[in-house]
Amino acid sequence: MVRSLDFFSTVKRASEFGVVVKDEVRLDWSRVIARKQHAVEHAEGDKAADLRNRGIDYYKEKVTFISPEEVTIGSERARPKRIIIATGSKPSMPPIPGVEHTMISDDALEIKELPTLMVIIGGGFIALEFAHVFHQAGVKVTILEAKDRLLSTADGEISKAIKDSFIRQGIEVYTGAGVSGIEAQNGTRVVTATIAGEEKLFTSDVVLNATGRVPSLDTLSLDAVGILYSKKGIKVNEFMQTNIEHVYAAGDVTGGYMLTPVASYEARVAAQNAVTGNSRKIDYRVVPYAVFSRPEIGSVGLTEEEAQARGIDYSLAWLDFATVGAAVVNGETEGFVKLVVDNSDNQIIGGHIIGHSAAELILEVAIAMKGNLTVDDIADTIYIHPTFSEAVAGAAVSHEKGHFEACCG
């Protein structure tokens, strides 16, 4: 969906590139949904058949613990030697009166007809990505976020930049908005929220609950067997092992980084330890993430605020996309690169990018951090011109020269 709407947005700008589109550019939403479904099916394939081909038994059944050693799989009982719990997460349902009148992200992915008005409750990854998609599709979008900024865990400059960009695009954004109720009235939804001490009403065709996700624990009967957990997730040690020796857990169900690549990594560590006897520790030192909004966001490591809170002597390397040749050529000059550098050894301890291809660019920073490279190592690397990757190089060069400067010399 994000790709379809990005392409739609680009085609609407065709005249900027000297391309004449003869007829009116319009969006066929039904084809957008059909393409999304095709992509999902292609990516997933027949996983059950793939598992069976590897000699792995596959059951699509509810699993419940009877004892630490025994589980039910549907109507059958089993006594596995090792168990890995990876039941994932589900959308959070905040205690707001009328929350049953909202849709969740699963519903938004299948919506058949575009609404005219949409209110999104929340200001995290899910909220921003759906706000981008539906706004680009022509829906009037309003975001209501309870905290004082969007992406509350992101670097402060990134949070401000994405809010400012959304507002410029025509998305209404309210932070510090405490939603107190949702009512269904004559086929519409009315959301009540308190903003700066004043109660406001927002009328909408649909309301998207995008307040995050919580671990999916309901059906496991963990209390009955003594597996420790909290509302944040199952408790695990550095080997992804629970307090029951032969039981491990991985992914969203542990309540950590709720990111698909992290879940895959945790699953590999848990599986290896379950088989080999805790031979590998989990390592969260470098965990990049992205938000596929427009502009795109990529981040890894410490934010500037976190570096300050830890008392680290740090400096910044910073570069505006407007100085990057590839950004100018592609008409994508909105955004910047920000690197947080530890002054004791010049190693990068955080990277934050907003702009075109930020999700790809942040991996350069993540690999540098993983390999213990310094900001000078990046500055000394010869990059290809003109490419967006020069934005990272230019930020590093600006640090080397001791002042923010244009890319890339």
C-alpha positions as CSV (number, residue, x, y, z in Angstrom):
1,M,0.0,0.0,0.0
2,V,2.8,2.4,0.9
3,R,4.5,1.7,-2.5
4,S,1.3,2.2,-4.4
5,L,0.6,5.6,-2.8
6,D,4.2,6.7,-3.1
7,F,4.0,5.9,-6.8
8,F,0.7,7.8,-7.1
9,S,2.2,10.8,-5.4
10,T,5.2,10.7,-7.8
11,V,3.1,10.5,-10.9
12,K,1.1,13.5,-9.7
13,R,4.4,15.4,-9.7
14,A,5.3,14.2,-13.2
15,S,5.3,17.8,-14.7
16,E,8.2,18.7,-12.3
17,F,10.3,16.2,-14.3
18,G,9.2,17.4,-17.7
19,V,6.8,14.5,-18.1
20,V,3.4,15.2,-19.5
21,V,0.5,13.0,-18.3
22,K,-2.3,13.4,-20.8
23,D,-5.2,12.2,-18.8
24,E,-6.2,12.9,-15.2
25,V,-4.2,10.9,-12.7
26,R,-6.5,8.9,-10.4
27,L,-6.3,6.2,-7.9
28,D,-8.1,2.9,-8.3
29,W,-8.3,1.8,-4.6
30,S,-9.6,-1.7,-5.4
31,R,-6.4,-2.3,-7.4
32,V,-4.3,-1.0,-4.6
33,I,-5.9,-3.5,-2.2
34,A,-5.6,-6.3,-4.8
35,R,-1.9,-5.6,-5.4
36,K,-1.3,-5.5,-1.7
37,Q,-3.0,-8.9,-1.3
38,H,-1.0,-10.4,-4.2
39,A,2.3,-9.1,-2.7
40,V,1.4,-10.6,0.7
41,E,0.5,-14.0,-0.8
42,H,3.7,-14.0,-2.9
43,A,5.9,-13.1,0.1
44,E,4.3,-15.7,2.4
45,G,4.0,-18.5,-0.1
46,D,2.9,-21.9,1.3
47,K,4.8,-21.9,4.5
48,A,3.1,-25.0,5.8
49,A,4.2,-27.0,2.8
50,D,7.7,-25.6,3.1
51,L,7.9,-26.8,6.7
52,R,6.5,-30.2,5.9
53,N,9.1,-30.5,3.1
54,R,11.8,-30.0,5.7
55,G,10.4,-32.8,7.8
56,I,8.7,-30.5,10.3
57,D,5.3,-31.3,11.6
58,Y,2.9,-28.4,11.3
59,Y,-0.4,-27.9,13.2
60,K,-2.7,-24.9,12.8
61,E,-4.2,-25.4,16.2
62,K,-4.6,-23.6,19.5
63,V,-1.8,-24.6,22.0
64,T,-2.3,-24.5,25.8
65,F,0.0,-25.5,28.6
66,I,-1.3,-28.2,30.9
67,S,1.9,-28.5,32.9
68,P,5.5,-27.2,32.3
69,E,6.1,-30.5,30.4
70,E,2.8,-31.0,28.6
71,V,0.7,-29.0,26.2
72,T,-2.5,-29.5,24.2
73,I,-2.4,-29.0,20.5
74,G,-6.0,-28.7,19.5
75,S,-7.5,-31.9,21.0
76,E,-4.2,-33.8,21.2
77,R,-1.6,-33.9,24.0
78,A,2.1,-33.6,23.6
79,R,5.2,-33.7,25.8
80,P,7.9,-31.7,23.9
81,K,11.5,-31.7,25.1
82,R,11.9,-28.0,24.2
83,I,9.3,-25.3,23.7
84,I,9.6,-21.9,22.1
85,I,6.7,-19.5,22.6
86,A,6.3,-17.1,19.6
87,T,2.6,-16.1,19.6
88,G,3.3,-12.6,18.6
89,S,1.2,-9.6,19.5
90,K,-2.2,-8.0,18.9
91,P,-3.5,-4.5,18.7
92,S,-3.9,-2.7,22.0
93,M,-7.4,-1.8,23.0
94,P,-7.2,1.3,25.3
95,P,-9.8,1.7,28.0
96,I,-11.7,4.4,26.1
97,P,-15.5,4.3,26.2
98,G,-16.7,3.4,22.7
99,V,-13.4,1.9,21.6
100,E,-15.5,-0.9,20.0
101,H,-16.5,1.6,17.3
102,T,-12.9,1.8,16.0
103,M,-11.1,-0.3,13.4
104,I,-7.6,-1.8,14.0
105,S,-4.7,-2.0,11.5
106,D,-5.9,-5.4,10.2
107,D,-9.2,-3.8,9.2
108,A,-7.4,-0.8,7.6
109,L,-5.4,-3.1,5.4
110,E,-8.7,-4.6,4.0
111,I,-10.8,-1.5,3.8
112,K,-12.8,-1.8,0.5
113,E,-14.0,1.8,0.0
114,L,-12.1,4.9,0.9
115,P,-13.7,7.1,3.6
116,T,-13.9,10.8,3.3
117,L,-12.7,11.5,6.8
118,M,-10.5,9.4,9.1
119,V,-9.4,10.0,12.7
120,I,-6.3,8.1,13.8
121,I,-5.8,7.6,17.6
122,G,-2.1,7.3,18.3
123,G,1.2,8.8,17.0
124,G,3.5,5.8,16.6
125,F,4.8,3.7,13.7
126,I,1.4,2.3,12.7
127,A,-0.4,5.7,13.0
128,L,2.1,7.5,10.8
129,E,2.2,4.9,8.1
130,F,-1.5,4.7,7.8
131,A,-1.9,8.5,7.9
132,H,0.5,8.7,5.0
133,V,-1.3,6.1,2.9
134,F,-4.8,7.4,3.5
135,H,-3.8,11.1,3.1
136,Q,-2.1,10.4,-0.2
137,A,-5.3,8.5,-1.3
138,G,-7.3,11.7,-0.7
139,V,-8.8,11.0,2.7
140,K,-8.9,13.9,5.2
141,V,-6.8,12.6,8.1
142,T,-6.7,13.8,11.7
143,I,-4.1,12.4,14.2
144,L,-4.9,12.5,17.9
145,E,-1.8,11.6,20.0
146,A,-2.0,11.6,23.8
147,K,1.8,12.3,24.3
148,D,3.4,15.6,23.7
149,R,4.9,14.6,20.4
150,L,4.7,12.1,17.6
151,L,7.0,9.1,17.8
152,S,7.6,9.7,21.4
153,T,10.7,7.4,21.6
154,A,12.4,8.9,18.5
155,D,15.0,11.7,18.5
156,G,13.3,15.0,19.3
157,E,14.3,16.6,16.0
158,I,12.9,13.7,14.0
159,S,9.6,14.0,16.0
160,K,9.3,17.7,15.3
161,A,10.3,17.3,11.6
162,I,7.6,14.6,10.9
163,K,4.9,16.6,12.6
164,D,5.8,19.8,10.7
165,S,5.9,17.8,7.4
166,F,2.5,16.2,8.0
167,I,1.0,19.6,8.8
168,R,2.4,21.1,5.7
169,Q,1.0,18.2,3.7
170,G,-2.5,18.9,5.1
171,I,-2.8,16.3,7.8
172,E,-4.2,17.6,11.0
173,V,-2.0,16.7,14.0
174,Y,-3.0,17.2,17.6
175,T,-0.5,16.1,20.3
176,G,-1.3,16.1,24.0
177,A,-4.8,15.0,22.9
178,G,-6.5,12.9,25.5
179,V,-9.3,10.9,23.9
180,S,-12.2,10.3,26.4
181,G,-14.9,8.8,24.2
182,I,-16.0,7.5,20.8
183,E,-19.7,7.5,19.8
184,A,-21.4,6.1,16.7
185,Q,-24.0,8.6,15.4
186,N,-26.0,8.1,12.2
187,G,-23.3,6.1,10.4
188,T,-20.4,8.4,11.5
189,R,-18.1,8.4,14.5
190,V,-17.7,11.3,17.0
191,V,-14.5,11.4,19.0
192,T,-14.2,13.5,22.1
193,A,-10.7,14.7,23.1
194,T,-9.3,17.2,25.5
195,I,-6.5,19.4,24.0
196,A,-4.8,22.1,26.0
197,G,-7.6,21.9,28.6
198,E,-10.4,22.3,26.0
199,E,-12.8,19.6,25.0
200,K,-13.1,19.2,21.3
201,L,-15.3,17.0,19.0
202,F,-14.0,15.3,15.9
203,T,-16.5,13.8,13.4
204,S,-15.3,11.1,11.1
205,D,-16.4,8.3,8.8
206,V,-14.0,5.9,10.5
207,V,-11.7,5.9,13.5
208,L,-8.4,3.9,13.4
209,N,-7.1,2.7,16.7
210,A,-3.3,2.8,16.2
211,T,-2.3,3.0,19.9
212,G,0.3,0.1,19.6
213,R,0.4,-3.6,20.1
214,V,0.5,-5.9,23.2
215,P,1.8,-9.4,23.6
216,S,-0.6,-12.2,22.7
217,L,-0.8,-14.3,25.8
218,D,-4.5,-15.0,26.4
219,T,-4.7,-18.7,25.4
220,L,-1.5,-20.1,26.8
221,S,-2.5,-20.6,30.5
222,L,0.9,-19.4,31.6
223,D,-0.3,-19.0,35.2
224,A,-1.2,-22.6,35.5
225,V,2.4,-23.7,34.9
226,G,4.3,-20.8,36.6
227,I,5.9,-19.1,33.5
228,L,6.7,-15.6,34.6
229,Y,5.2,-12.7,32.6
230,S,3.8,-9.3,33.0
231,K,1.5,-7.1,30.9
232,K,4.6,-6.2,28.9
233,G,5.3,-9.8,27.9
234,I,6.9,-13.1,28.9
235,K,10.1,-12.6,30.9
236,V,13.2,-14.1,29.4
237,N,16.9,-14.0,30.1
238,E,19.8,-13.2,27.8
239,F,19.4,-16.6,26.2
240,M,15.7,-16.0,25.4
241,Q,14.9,-18.6,28.1
242,T,12.0,-18.3,30.5
243,N,12.1,-19.2,34.2
244,I,11.1,-22.8,33.1
245,E,14.4,-24.3,31.9
246,H,13.2,-26.0,28.7
247,V,10.8,-23.2,27.7
248,Y,12.0,-20.3,25.6
249,A,10.2,-17.3,24.1
250,A,10.9,-14.9,21.1
251,G,9.4,-12.0,19.2
252,D,6.6,-9.7,20.2
253,V,5.3,-12.0,22.9
254,T,8.4,-11.0,25.0
255,G,7.4,-7.3,24.8
256,G,10.7,-6.0,23.7
257,Y,11.4,-4.5,20.3
258,M,8.2,-5.2,18.3
259,L,9.9,-5.3,14.9
260,T,9.8,-8.2,12.5
261,P,13.6,-8.4,12.0
262,V,14.1,-8.4,15.7
263,A,11.6,-11.2,16.2
264,S,13.4,-13.3,13.5
265,Y,16.7,-12.7,15.2
266,E,15.4,-13.6,18.6
267,A,13.8,-16.8,17.2
268,R,17.2,-17.8,15.8
269,V,18.9,-17.2,19.1
270,A,16.2,-19.0,21.0
271,A,16.2,-22.0,18.7
272,Q,20.0,-22.3,18.8
273,N,20.0,-22.2,22.6
274,A,17.1,-24.6,22.9
275,V,19.1,-27.2,20.9
276,T,22.7,-26.4,22.0
277,G,22.2,-25.5,25.6
278,N,22.4,-21.7,25.9
279,S,25.5,-21.1,23.7
280,R,24.5,-17.7,22.3
281,K,23.5,-14.5,24.1
282,I,21.1,-11.9,22.6
283,D,22.7,-8.7,21.5
284,Y,20.5,-5.5,21.2
285,R,23.4,-3.0,20.9
286,V,22.4,-2.2,17.3
287,V,18.7,-2.3,16.4
288,P,17.7,-0.1,13.4
289,Y,14.1,0.7,12.7
290,A,12.1,2.5,10.0
291,V,8.8,4.3,9.6
292,F,7.5,4.1,6.1
293,S,5.7,7.5,6.1
294,R,6.4,10.3,3.7
295,P,9.0,11.5,4.4
296,E,10.5,8.2,5.5
297,I,12.3,7.8,8.9
298,G,15.2,5.5,9.9
299,S,16.8,5.4,13.3
300,V,19.4,3.3,15.2
301,G,21.1,3.7,18.6
302,L,20.8,6.5,21.1
303,T,18.9,9.7,20.5
304,E,20.5,13.0,21.4
305,E,18.2,13.1,24.5
306,E,19.3,9.7,25.6
307,A,23.0,10.6,25.2
308,Q,22.4,13.7,27.4
309,A,20.6,11.7,30.0
310,R,23.5,9.2,30.2
311,G,26.0,12.0,30.7
312,I,27.9,11.1,27.5
313,D,30.3,13.7,26.1
314,Y,28.9,13.8,22.5
315,S,28.9,15.8,19.4
316,L,26.6,15.9,16.3
317,A,27.2,15.3,12.6
318,W,24.4,16.8,10.6
319,L,23.5,17.3,6.9
320,D,20.5,18.7,5.2
321,F,19.1,16.7,2.2
322,A,18.8,19.9,0.2
323,T,22.6,19.9,-0.2
324,V,22.7,16.3,-1.6
325,G,22.9,16.1,-5.4
326,A,20.8,13.0,-5.7
327,A,18.1,14.5,-3.6
328,V,18.0,17.6,-5.8
329,V,18.0,15.5,-9.0
330,N,15.1,13.3,-7.7
331,G,13.1,16.2,-6.3
332,E,13.4,14.8,-2.7
333,T,15.2,17.5,-0.8
334,E,13.1,17.3,2.4
335,G,15.0,15.8,5.3
336,F,18.3,15.5,7.1
337,V,20.9,13.1,8.5
338,K,21.9,13.4,12.2
339,L,24.6,11.3,13.7
340,V,25.4,11.2,17.5
341,V,29.1,10.8,18.1
342,D,30.9,9.8,21.3
343,N,33.7,12.3,21.7
344,S,35.8,9.9,23.7
345,D,36.5,7.6,20.6
346,N,34.6,9.2,17.7
347,Q,32.4,6.2,17.4
348,I,28.8,6.7,16.3
349,I,26.3,5.9,19.1
350,G,23.2,6.9,17.2
351,G,21.9,7.8,13.8
352,H,18.6,9.4,12.8
353,I,17.5,10.1,9.3
354,I,14.3,11.6,7.8
355,G,13.8,11.8,4.1
356,H,13.8,9.8,0.9
357,S,15.3,6.2,1.4
358,A,15.9,6.8,5.1
359,A,15.2,3.1,5.8
360,E,18.0,2.1,3.4
361,L,20.4,4.8,4.5
362,I,20.1,4.0,8.2
363,L,21.6,0.5,7.5
364,E,24.9,2.2,6.6
365,V,25.0,3.7,10.1
366,A,23.9,0.4,11.7
367,I,26.7,-1.5,10.0
368,A,29.2,1.1,11.0
369,M,28.1,0.9,14.6
370,K,28.1,-2.9,14.5
371,G,31.6,-2.9,13.1
372,N,32.8,-0.3,15.7
373,L,33.7,2.1,12.9
374,T,34.3,5.8,13.7
375,V,32.7,8.8,12.1
376,D,36.1,9.5,10.5
377,D,36.0,6.0,8.9
378,I,32.8,7.0,7.1
379,A,34.2,10.4,6.2
380,D,37.2,8.7,4.6
381,T,35.1,6.3,2.5
382,I,34.7,7.1,-1.2
383,Y,31.0,7.2,-2.1
384,I,29.3,7.1,-5.4
385,H,28.0,10.4,-6.8
386,P,25.2,11.2,-7.2
387,T,23.5,8.9,-4.6
388,F,21.4,9.4,-1.5
389,S,24.1,7.6,0.5
390,E,26.2,10.7,0.1
391,A,24.0,12.2,2.8
392,V,25.6,9.9,5.4
393,A,29.0,10.6,4.0
394,G,28.4,14.4,4.0
395,A,27.2,14.3,7.6
396,A,30.4,12.5,8.6
397,V,32.5,15.0,6.7
398,S,30.8,17.9,8.4
399,H,31.8,16.4,11.7
400,E,35.4,16.0,10.6
401,K,35.5,19.7,9.6
402,G,33.9,20.8,12.8
403,H,30.9,22.6,11.3
404,F,27.7,21.7,9.4
405,E,28.3,22.0,5.7
406,A,27.1,21.2,2.3
407,C,27.5,17.8,0.8
408,C,30.0,16.4,-0.2
409,G,33.4,17.8,-0.2
